[in-house]
Amino acid sequence: MRWAKTDAEVDLIRESARWANLGHRYLADYTTVGAHPVTASQRASTDASRAMLDALGSEYAVRTRGDGPVRAGYVSGSETALPHGHTPNERLSEGDVLITGATANVDGYYAELERTMFVGEPDDDDEHYFALMLEAQTIAIDAMGPGVPVSSVDEAVWDYFAEQGVTDLARHHVGHNIGMDGHEPPYIDRGSDAEMAPGHVYTIEPGLYTDEAGYRHSDTVAVTESGTETLTYYPRDLASNVVRGGVAERRR
C-alpha cells in the first residue's frame, strides 16, 4: 500500500508539485549576493504558503502545526558537497553553488523538487558537472516505466557515469519511492529486485559531489500504465538556474 498510489493520491502529489514550483520561484527571486540563506528561505516559504492558503481556502486540509504548507530553501557553499548538507551561517557570495529543495504539504502528500543553482556565472567545472548530472537525470527518467526493474534504472545511470569517469563522485542511489514518508523503499539501487508499476511515484535525483560542491536535481515522477509523468516542472536547464541580481534567468 505504501509503494503504489491511487489516482487520487497522485493528484494530491501533483497539486503539491504546483505549490512547490511556486515556492521555488520565490526562492530564486529572493536569492542574491549578500542575502542570508535562512532569510531567503523563510521569505519564499511564507509567501508561497500565503498564496496557497488564499487560493485553496477551505479546500485545503490542515496538516500543519504553526508553519505553512510550503517549504523552500537550500544548502549553500561548501555544504553542497555533502549529499545531506545543512544551511551554513554564511551570507551568499558571487560564485556560490546552491542545492535547493521545495515541497508543499497537500493533505499529507508531498512532491520533491530540487535544483542546482548558481549565484552569478558558473565556472567551467560547475558547467561540466552540471551537464553530467543533468544528462544522468534524463537517462534515468527515460529508463523508467511499468514493468521496468528498478535496478536497471540505476544501472543505466551508473553506466553513463562510468563512461564519463565520475563514478567516484556518485555517492547515493538514483532515487527512491515517496511512500508515507519522504524516503522509502523501493530505492532505485542496482541491488533491488523490485519492479516499477503504475501508481509508483519516485524521486529521480542522481548527484555528483566533488570536494568543493555538489550537483543534484530532483524531480518527482509517477509511473503510469503507458510510461511516466514528471509531476514537478521547474526548468532544469543551466540558464534557468543561474541567479543574477536576485532574479533567475528564465528561458521562455
C-alpha positions, 0 to 999 in steps of 0.5 A: 500500500505504501509503494503504489498510489491511487489516482487520487493520491497522485493528484494530491502529489501533483497539486503539491508539485504546483505549490512547490514550483511556486515556492521555488520561484520565490526562492530564486527571486529572493536569492542574491549576493549578500542575502542570508540563506535562512532569510531567503528561505523563510521569505519564499516559504511564507509567501508561497504558503500565503498564496496557497492558503488564499487560493485553496481556502477551505479546500485545503486540509490542515496538516500543519502545526504553526508553519505553512504548507510550503517549504523552500530553501537550500544548502549553500557553499561548501555544504553542497558537497555533502549529499545531506548538507545543512544551511551554513551561517554564511551570507551568499557570495558571487560564485556560490553553488546552491542545492535547493529543495521545495515541497508543499504539504497537500493533505499529507502528500508531498512532491520533491523538487530540487535544483542546482543553482548558481549565484552569478556565472558558473565556472567551467567545472560547475558547467561540466558537472552540471551537464553530467548530472543533468544528462544522468537525470534524463537517462534515468527518467527515460529508463523508467516505466511499468514493468521496468526493474528498478535496478536497471534504472540505476544501472543505466545511470551508473553506466553513463557515469562510468563512461564519463569517469565520475563514478567516484563522485556518485555517492547515493542511489538514483532515487527512491519511492515517496511512500508515507514518508519522504524516503522509502523503499523501493530505492532505485539501487542496482541491488533491488529486485523490485519492479516499477508499476503504475501508481509508483511515484519516485524521486529521480535525483542522481548527484555528483559531489566533488570536494568543493560542491555538489550537483543534484536535481530532483524531480518527482515522477509517477509511473503510469500504465503507458510510461511516466509523468514528471509531476514537478516542472521547474526548468532544469536547464543551466540558464534557468538556474543561474541567479543574477541580481536576485532574479533567475534567468528564465528561458521562455 
